[in-house]
Amino acid sequence: MWHSMLSRIESSWPEAQNFTQNALNNIANGLKVKWTVRTNTKEMERFEAEVTLENGASTEILSYGPWKMYFFCIFMIEPDLLGNRGNKGAELVGQGIKVTHVQGSFFYFEPTESFIPLPPGGMRKIILKVRFWSVARTDNMLNWYMVYPGLKPVVIASTKGEDLAFVSERTSPAQWKRYDFDEYNPFTAQERYDRNYVPYPNDQSELRLVPKPLSVKMDAKDNLKYLTIDPSWYISYTGALIDEVEYLRDYLHLSPDHVLPSGNRTGQKVISMHIGTVEIPKGARTVEDTSEAYSIESNFTTQRITLVGNGTTGVFYAVISLMAMMTEQFEVPELNIIDSPRFSYRGLLLDLARNFQSKEEILEMIELMSLYKLNKLHLHLSDDEGWRLEIKSLPELVQVGSQRCHDMEETKCLLPQLGSGPDNTTAGSGYLSANDYIEILEKARKHHVTVIPEIDMPGHSRAAIVSMKVSSFLTF
């Protein structure tokens, strides 16, 4: 049966017999795709989109043949046709195109018998009805790609790049409004400027630290004195503060022999660091647990700077504030600061499951977090779209679950999603090894950031389920 069916298919595609990888590459590199929202307001909870295909290649896009164009859309395409049909496709009447929903944001076009060949220089428009509305260009996903049986899938060049150049601008109310009675209009550049305008302070000596400390006492600009830290300065400390001391020493380029653990360095040009008691101003808005509180006192006369924290984290935040207030010449104004967090949870979420970030990027992010005194890093390590953490006893979780590529059987990788394209070279693929994760934890510890790992289950576990199915198949 299959042999006779294949024979009928092959006889209906005479031009497909000699279709080569070079021809597919030529089409993908030359095809100009344009996605345009025609209107959001014609029908409630439906918008009309237009996909323009302009063949800039030297190869004809075949008529009724086995090619497919895969693409990503976060809204349901043709919901009235596909909504209850599972993965079955629906022909777009009069357009010679069939659209199929694979799963998630993953769809593909394929030609029907009525598809007219698209020659070099030719143009074709596909009209779609899509669920809800789309008022922002960033609703769209990049890396559409062409597939032909037996050939390597190729990304359509015009859809590459996070600038989303293939997505048309919204230039009319019907394109940026959600419905006829929507009162929203995009801000003009002037409106956006006016809404965010903050008058520049008249007092140029005002200390600019983010977040703003609870209390800052310093002279006005005309009377302000500065201490200049040079290689002759020392750091004197007591307690278990070696990480905090080394962090500051490295920033100031001080010699290791200018670090004194005894804490009894006398004289001038000394930065003293220790754990003590920071008196919070009465009525100050702060958390009950003040272990992260700190104070800074810089004295021009004595040429000494004193950093005190209620705990090691407080001392670290004092170091961060000291670094932030320095000029490029390592000048520090004479002042007194008392600070304590207003919120105990100051967090950042990284969704590694949907779009992977490398170990190096996460380490850099931890450093940036500490500069703003953020203390919780929530790592979303698994979801339907990916599994990102190595578990050595279950290697399939990362062998399969951390990769996305064009494998419709999902024995090597997960299906592409969210613009990840047909191969595993994009942010759709990747994982943290056990050693990577240990390094992240150590970096976070030194920067007083708590890492919160999240394994999303029992829901949103598709990546794990697919991986374990492969594991079962390989094992049994």
C-alpha positions as CSV (number, residue, x, y, z in Angstrom):
1,M,0.0,0.0,0.0
2,W,2.7,2.4,1.0
3,H,4.7,1.6,-2.1
4,S,1.8,2.4,-4.4
5,M,1.0,5.6,-2.5
6,L,4.6,6.7,-2.8
7,S,4.5,6.0,-6.5
8,R,1.4,8.2,-7.0
9,I,3.0,11.0,-5.0
10,E,6.2,10.9,-7.0
11,S,4.3,10.9,-10.3
12,S,2.5,14.0,-9.3
13,W,5.7,15.9,-8.5
14,P,7.8,15.5,-11.6
15,E,9.8,18.6,-10.9
16,A,10.7,17.3,-7.4
17,Q,12.8,14.4,-8.6
18,N,15.9,16.5,-9.0
19,F,15.3,19.0,-6.2
20,T,18.7,19.4,-4.3
21,Q,20.0,20.8,-1.1
22,N,21.5,23.7,-3.1
23,A,18.0,24.5,-4.5
24,L,16.5,24.5,-1.0
25,N,19.3,26.7,0.3
26,N,18.8,29.0,-2.6
27,I,15.1,29.4,-1.8
28,A,15.6,29.9,1.9
29,N,18.3,32.5,1.3
30,G,16.4,34.4,-1.3
31,L,12.8,34.1,-0.1
32,K,11.5,37.4,1.5
33,V,8.9,36.8,4.1
34,K,6.8,39.6,5.5
35,W,4.3,39.3,8.3
36,T,1.7,42.1,8.5
37,V,-1.3,42.5,10.9
38,R,-4.0,43.8,8.6
39,T,-6.6,44.5,11.3
40,N,-7.4,43.6,14.9
41,T,-10.8,45.3,14.9
42,K,-12.7,43.5,12.2
43,E,-13.8,40.7,14.5
44,M,-13.8,40.3,18.3
45,E,-10.9,38.1,19.6
46,R,-9.7,37.5,16.1
47,F,-7.1,39.4,14.0
48,E,-6.3,39.2,10.4
49,A,-2.7,38.6,9.3
50,E,-1.0,38.6,6.0
51,V,2.1,36.6,5.1
52,T,3.8,37.9,2.0
53,L,6.2,35.5,0.2
54,E,8.4,37.2,-2.4
55,N,10.7,34.8,-4.2
56,G,14.0,36.6,-4.4
57,A,15.8,33.3,-5.3
58,S,16.8,31.9,-8.6
59,T,14.8,28.7,-7.9
60,E,11.1,28.3,-8.5
61,I,9.1,27.4,-5.4
62,L,7.5,24.2,-6.5
63,S,3.8,23.6,-7.1
64,Y,2.1,20.7,-5.4
65,G,5.2,19.1,-3.7
66,P,6.5,17.9,-0.4
67,W,8.1,21.1,0.8
68,K,6.9,22.6,4.1
69,M,7.5,26.0,5.7
70,Y,7.7,25.8,9.5
71,F,7.0,28.9,11.6
72,F,6.2,30.0,15.1
73,C,3.2,31.9,16.3
74,I,2.2,32.4,20.0
75,F,-1.5,32.8,18.9
76,M,-3.6,30.0,17.5
77,I,-3.7,30.2,13.7
78,E,-7.2,29.7,12.1
79,P,-8.8,28.8,15.5
80,D,-12.2,28.1,13.9
81,L,-10.6,25.5,11.6
82,L,-7.8,24.0,13.8
83,G,-9.1,24.6,17.3
84,N,-10.7,21.2,17.6
85,R,-8.8,19.2,15.0
86,G,-5.7,18.3,17.0
87,N,-2.7,18.2,14.6
88,K,-4.8,17.9,11.5
89,G,-4.3,20.6,9.0
90,A,-6.8,22.9,7.3
91,E,-6.7,24.1,3.7
92,L,-7.0,27.9,3.3
93,V,-9.7,28.1,0.7
94,G,-8.6,29.7,-2.6
95,Q,-5.0,30.1,-1.5
96,G,-3.4,26.8,-2.4
97,I,-2.0,26.5,1.1
98,K,-2.7,24.1,4.0
99,V,-1.8,25.1,7.5
100,T,-1.1,22.6,10.3
101,H,-0.7,23.1,14.0
102,V,2.0,20.8,15.3
103,Q,1.9,21.8,18.9
104,G,2.6,24.9,21.1
105,S,3.7,27.8,19.0
106,F,4.8,25.5,16.1
107,F,3.0,25.5,12.8
108,Y,3.7,24.8,9.1
109,F,2.5,25.7,5.7
110,E,2.5,23.3,2.8
111,P,1.2,23.5,-0.8
112,T,-2.1,21.9,-2.0
113,E,-2.9,20.7,-5.5
114,S,-4.2,24.2,-6.3
115,F,-0.9,25.9,-5.3
116,I,0.5,27.9,-8.3
117,P,4.3,27.7,-8.6
118,L,6.1,30.8,-7.4
119,P,8.8,31.7,-9.9
120,P,11.8,33.9,-9.2
121,G,10.6,37.4,-8.7
122,G,7.0,36.2,-8.0
123,M,5.0,37.2,-5.0
124,R,2.2,35.5,-3.1
125,K,0.1,36.5,-0.1
126,I,-1.4,34.2,2.5
127,I,-4.3,35.6,4.5
128,L,-4.8,34.2,8.0
129,K,-7.3,34.5,10.8
130,V,-5.6,34.4,14.2
131,R,-6.9,34.2,17.7
132,F,-7.1,37.3,19.9
133,W,-5.1,40.4,18.8
134,S,-1.5,41.4,18.1
135,V,-0.5,45.0,18.9
136,A,3.3,44.6,19.2
137,R,5.9,43.5,16.7
138,T,7.5,41.5,19.5
139,D,4.5,39.1,19.4
140,N,6.3,37.4,16.5
141,M,9.0,34.8,16.5
142,L,12.1,34.6,14.3
143,N,13.7,31.7,12.4
144,W,11.1,30.3,10.1
145,Y,12.5,27.5,8.0
146,M,12.1,25.3,4.9
147,V,12.0,21.5,5.0
148,Y,12.2,19.1,2.1
149,P,12.3,15.3,2.5
150,G,15.8,13.9,2.6
151,L,17.4,17.4,2.8
152,K,18.7,19.4,5.7
153,P,16.2,22.1,6.9
154,V,17.3,25.6,6.2
155,V,16.3,28.8,8.1
156,I,14.7,31.5,5.8
157,A,17.3,34.2,5.9
158,S,14.8,37.1,5.9
159,T,13.3,35.8,9.2
160,K,16.6,35.7,11.1
161,G,17.6,38.3,13.7
162,E,16.0,39.6,16.9
163,D,15.2,42.9,15.2
164,L,12.3,41.1,13.6
165,A,12.8,43.0,10.3
166,F,10.3,40.7,8.6
167,V,7.5,42.0,10.8
168,S,5.7,45.1,9.5
169,E,5.3,48.2,11.7
170,R,1.9,49.1,13.1
171,T,1.0,52.3,11.3
172,S,-2.8,52.5,11.6
173,P,-5.3,52.3,14.6
174,A,-6.7,49.0,13.3
175,Q,-3.2,47.5,13.7
176,W,-2.4,48.8,17.2
177,K,-5.9,48.7,18.8
178,R,-7.3,45.5,20.2
179,Y,-10.9,46.4,19.3
180,D,-12.9,49.3,18.1
181,F,-13.5,50.8,21.5
182,D,-9.9,50.4,22.6
183,E,-8.8,53.9,23.8
184,Y,-5.1,53.1,23.8
185,N,-2.8,54.7,21.3
186,P,1.0,54.2,21.3
187,F,3.0,56.9,23.0
188,T,4.9,59.3,20.7
189,A,8.5,59.9,21.5
190,Q,7.6,63.2,23.1
191,E,4.9,61.7,25.3
192,R,7.2,58.9,26.4
193,Y,9.9,61.5,27.3
194,D,7.4,63.7,29.2
195,R,6.1,60.8,31.2
196,N,9.6,59.7,32.3
197,Y,11.1,63.2,32.7
198,V,12.8,63.7,36.1
199,P,14.2,67.2,36.8
200,Y,18.0,67.1,37.3
201,P,18.8,67.8,41.0
202,N,20.0,71.4,41.7
203,D,22.3,70.0,44.4
204,Q,25.0,68.4,42.3
205,S,26.6,66.8,45.4
206,E,23.6,64.6,46.0
207,L,24.7,61.0,46.4
208,R,23.2,58.8,43.6
209,L,23.1,55.2,44.8
210,V,20.6,52.5,43.7
211,P,18.8,51.6,45.8
212,K,18.7,54.8,47.7
213,P,20.1,54.5,51.3
214,L,17.9,55.1,54.3
215,S,20.1,57.9,55.5
216,V,22.9,60.0,53.9
217,K,24.6,62.9,55.7
218,M,27.1,64.9,53.6
219,D,28.1,68.5,53.1
220,A,26.9,70.6,50.2
221,K,28.9,70.6,47.0
222,D,30.9,73.7,47.8
223,N,32.1,72.3,51.1
224,L,32.4,68.7,50.2
225,K,35.8,67.0,50.8
226,Y,37.1,63.9,49.1
227,L,39.4,61.1,50.2
228,T,41.5,59.7,47.4
229,I,42.3,56.0,47.7
230,D,45.6,55.0,46.2
231,P,47.9,52.0,46.4
232,S,49.2,53.1,49.8
233,W,45.9,52.5,51.5
234,Y,45.3,49.4,53.7
235,I,42.3,47.2,54.4
236,S,41.9,46.2,58.1
237,Y,39.2,43.7,59.1
238,T,38.0,41.4,61.8
239,G,35.7,38.3,61.5
240,A,35.0,36.0,58.6
241,L,35.1,38.6,55.9
242,I,37.8,37.3,53.6
243,D,35.5,37.1,50.5
244,E,34.3,40.7,51.0
245,V,37.8,42.0,51.7
246,E,39.2,40.3,48.6
247,Y,36.4,41.7,46.5
248,L,37.2,45.2,47.6
249,R,41.0,44.7,47.4
250,D,40.7,43.5,43.8
251,Y,38.6,46.5,42.9
252,L,41.1,49.0,44.4
253,H,44.1,47.2,43.0
254,L,45.7,47.0,46.4
255,S,48.7,44.7,47.2
256,P,47.8,41.5,49.2
257,D,50.2,42.6,51.9
258,H,48.0,45.7,52.4
259,V,45.2,43.5,53.8
260,L,45.5,43.1,57.6
261,P,43.2,40.5,59.3
262,S,44.0,41.8,62.8
263,G,41.7,44.7,62.5
264,N,44.0,46.9,64.6
265,R,45.6,49.0,61.9
266,T,46.0,52.6,63.2
267,G,46.8,55.8,61.4
268,Q,45.6,57.2,58.2
269,K,44.6,55.7,54.8
270,V,42.8,52.7,56.2
271,I,39.5,51.1,55.3
272,S,38.2,49.3,58.3
273,M,35.7,46.4,57.8
274,H,33.9,44.5,60.6
275,I,30.6,43.1,61.8
276,G,28.9,45.2,64.5
277,T,25.7,46.9,65.3
278,V,24.1,49.4,62.9
279,E,21.6,51.7,64.5
280,I,18.6,52.1,62.2
281,P,16.9,55.5,62.3
282,K,13.6,55.5,64.1
283,G,10.6,55.3,61.8
284,A,12.7,54.1,58.9
285,R,10.9,51.8,56.5
286,T,12.9,48.6,56.6
287,V,12.5,44.9,57.1
288,E,12.4,43.4,60.6
289,D,15.5,41.3,59.9
290,T,18.2,43.9,59.7
291,S,21.1,41.5,59.2
292,E,21.7,43.1,55.8
293,A,22.0,46.6,57.3
294,Y,25.2,48.5,57.0
295,S,26.8,51.8,57.7
296,I,29.7,53.7,56.0
297,E,31.7,56.5,57.6
298,S,34.4,58.3,55.6
299,N,36.4,60.9,57.4
300,F,38.6,63.4,55.6
301,T,40.5,64.5,58.6
302,T,41.5,61.0,59.8
303,Q,41.7,59.7,56.2
304,R,39.8,56.6,57.3
305,I,36.8,54.8,56.0
306,T,34.7,52.5,58.3
307,L,32.4,49.8,56.9
308,V,30.1,48.1,59.4
309,G,27.5,45.5,58.8
310,N,25.0,43.7,61.0
311,G,26.2,40.6,59.2
312,T,28.5,39.5,56.4
313,T,25.9,40.5,53.8
314,G,25.7,44.0,55.3
315,V,29.4,44.4,55.1
316,F,29.3,43.2,51.4
317,Y,26.6,45.8,50.7
318,A,28.7,48.5,52.3
319,V,31.5,47.5,49.9
320,I,29.1,47.7,47.0
321,S,28.0,51.2,48.0
322,L,31.5,52.3,48.6
323,M,32.5,51.2,45.1
324,A,29.4,52.8,43.5
325,M,30.1,56.2,45.0
326,M,33.8,56.4,43.9
327,T,34.8,58.5,41.0
328,E,37.0,57.2,38.3
329,Q,40.0,58.5,40.3
330,F,38.9,56.4,43.3
331,E,37.7,59.5,45.2
332,V,35.2,59.0,48.0
333,P,33.2,61.9,49.5
334,E,33.2,62.6,53.2
335,L,29.9,61.3,54.5
336,N,27.9,59.0,56.8
337,I,25.5,56.4,55.4
338,I,23.0,54.1,57.2
339,D,21.1,51.6,55.1
340,S,18.9,48.6,55.5
341,P,16.7,46.8,52.9
342,R,13.1,47.8,52.5
343,F,12.2,44.4,51.1
344,S,13.6,41.0,52.2
345,Y,13.0,39.4,48.8
346,R,14.8,41.3,46.0
347,G,14.8,38.8,43.2
348,L,15.4,38.1,39.5
349,L,13.9,35.3,37.5
350,L,15.8,33.7,34.6
351,D,13.7,31.4,32.4
352,L,16.4,29.1,31.2
353,A,13.8,26.4,30.2
354,R,12.4,28.5,27.3
355,N,15.5,30.4,26.3
356,F,18.8,29.0,27.7
357,Q,21.5,31.3,29.1
358,S,25.0,29.9,29.4
359,K,26.9,29.6,32.7
360,E,29.1,32.6,31.7
361,E,26.0,34.7,31.2
362,I,24.5,33.6,34.6
363,L,27.8,34.4,36.4
364,E,27.8,37.9,34.9
365,M,24.2,38.3,35.9
366,I,25.0,37.4,39.5
367,E,27.6,40.2,39.5
368,L,25.2,42.7,38.1
369,M,22.5,41.6,40.6
370,S,24.9,42.3,43.5
371,L,25.6,45.8,42.3
372,Y,21.9,46.6,42.9
373,K,21.7,44.5,46.1
374,L,19.4,41.9,44.6
375,N,19.6,38.8,46.7
376,K,17.4,36.0,45.1
377,L,18.1,34.4,41.8
378,H,15.2,32.2,40.7
379,L,16.4,29.7,38.0
380,H,13.5,28.2,36.0
381,L,15.3,25.0,35.0
382,S,12.5,23.0,33.3
383,D,9.3,23.4,31.4
384,D,7.6,21.9,28.3
385,E,10.2,23.6,26.1
386,G,13.4,22.3,27.8
387,W,15.3,20.7,30.7
388,R,18.4,22.6,31.6
389,L,20.2,20.8,34.5
390,E,22.4,17.7,34.3
391,I,21.4,14.8,36.5
392,K,24.1,12.2,36.0
393,S,21.9,9.3,36.8
394,L,19.4,10.4,34.1
395,P,21.5,11.5,31.2
396,E,18.6,11.5,28.7
397,L,17.2,14.6,30.4
398,V,19.9,16.7,28.9
399,Q,20.8,14.5,25.9
400,V,17.2,14.9,24.6
401,G,15.4,17.4,26.8
402,S,17.9,20.2,26.6
403,Q,18.0,20.2,22.8
404,R,15.5,21.5,20.2
405,C,15.8,20.6,16.5
406,H,13.8,19.4,13.6
407,D,13.1,15.9,14.7
408,M,9.4,15.2,14.3
409,E,9.8,11.8,16.1
410,E,11.6,13.5,19.1
411,T,14.1,10.8,19.6
412,K,17.1,13.1,19.4
413,C,15.6,16.4,20.6
414,L,12.4,18.3,21.4
415,L,10.5,20.0,18.7
416,P,11.4,23.6,17.9
417,Q,9.5,26.2,19.8
418,L,9.6,30.0,20.3
419,G,11.6,30.7,17.2
420,S,14.4,28.3,18.0
421,G,14.7,27.1,14.4
422,P,15.6,23.7,13.0
423,D,18.9,23.0,14.8
424,N,20.5,23.2,18.3
425,T,22.7,26.3,17.7
426,T,20.2,28.8,19.2
427,A,19.0,29.7,22.7
428,G,16.5,26.9,22.4
429,S,19.2,24.4,23.2
430,G,21.8,24.0,26.0
431,Y,22.1,22.9,29.6
432,L,24.1,23.4,32.8
433,S,26.4,20.6,33.8
434,A,26.7,19.6,37.4
435,N,30.0,21.4,37.6
436,D,28.5,24.5,36.0
437,Y,25.8,24.6,38.6
438,I,28.3,24.2,41.5
439,E,30.3,27.1,40.0
440,I,27.1,29.2,39.9
441,L,26.3,28.4,43.5
442,E,29.8,29.4,44.6
443,K,29.7,32.6,42.7
444,A,26.3,33.4,44.2
445,R,27.5,32.6,47.7
446,K,30.4,35.1,47.3
447,H,28.0,37.8,46.1
448,H,25.4,37.1,48.8
449,V,22.8,35.8,46.3
450,T,20.5,32.9,47.1
451,V,19.9,30.6,44.1
452,I,16.4,29.2,44.0
453,P,16.2,26.2,41.5
454,E,12.8,25.4,40.1
455,I,11.9,22.1,38.5
456,D,8.4,22.7,37.1
457,M,6.2,19.6,37.8
458,P,3.9,17.7,37.6
459,G,2.6,20.2,35.0
460,H,4.8,21.7,32.3
461,S,6.9,18.5,32.3
462,R,6.9,17.7,28.6
463,A,10.6,17.9,28.2
464,A,11.1,15.4,31.0
465,I,8.4,13.1,29.6
466,V,9.8,13.0,26.1
467,S,13.3,12.4,27.5
468,M,12.1,9.5,29.6
469,K,10.2,8.0,26.7
470,V,13.4,7.9,24.8
471,S,15.2,6.5,27.8
472,S,12.6,3.7,28.0
473,F,12.9,3.0,24.3
474,L,16.7,2.8,24.4
475,T,16.7,0.7,27.6
476,F,14.0,-1.8,26.7
